[in-house]
Amino acid sequence: MSDPAKVRRHAERVRELVASVVRSQIKDPRLGMITITDARITADLRDATVFYTVLGDAAAQSGTAAALESAKGMLRSTVGKALGLRHSPTLTFVLDDVQDQVKHIDDLLAQARSADAEVQRLAARAEYAGEAQPYRLEDEADEDSEDAEDADEPRGGDRR
């Protein structure tokens, strides 16, 4: 089992290497405006997953995926030589759908804000079902205890 810090360093290095090779060496016209966002590598350093985003529509995303798939061998050999490992890690490219997730979360937050505004609007015109102050306060409790003491005193002639 490898050291987790070593695995993180290798994953960061894989991300940097892939980003630099994509920027400088891959001349495929299908490659769109790509950003390498993250890389993760298994503990045995055999498999690396590279996450990327593409600016554009579905056609640009599919073209970029095809370009990365065709350049996978060159990228793997470059990464393997630079890392100096016994085995070059296999590379898997995954489209990072961060923008879709951000849009979904923003939509959920907007729904929550509108629901909160509706609750505030309903609460502003709401009235109490019973008394406005349903709990006994100390002043009222003192008055009630004095009334109770008066009730406990015997009234003339009721002695047995």
C-alpha positions, 0 to 999 in steps of 0.5 A: 500500500502506498503512502497517501501523500505520495499518491496525492503528489503523483495525482497532482503531477499527472494533472499537470503533465496531462494539461501541459501535453494537451496544451502544447503537443496535441494538435488534433482539430477536434480538441476544443477549449479544454481544462484539466480540472483534476486527476486521481490515481489509485493507491497502487499507482496503476490507474489514473482518472483525469477529469476535464471540462470543455467549453461548448456544446455537446458536439465540442464535448464529444469531439474533445473526448474522441481527441483525448481517446486517440492521444491516450497512448502518447499521454500515457507514455509521457506521464510514465516517463515523467513520473519514473514509475515501474508501470505507467498508469493507464489513463481514463478521461472523464468529462467533469460536469461541474457546470451542470452541478453548479446550475442544478444547485443554483436552481435548488437554492432559488427554489428554496429562496422562493419557498422561504419568501412564501413562508415569510409572507404567510407568517406576516399575516398569521394570527395566534390560534390561542393567546399571544403569550401561552406561557405563565410569566413570573408576575402572573404566577405571583398573583396566582399564588397569592390568590391560592393562599387566600383560598386556603385560609378557613372561613369563619366557623368551618372548623371540625 
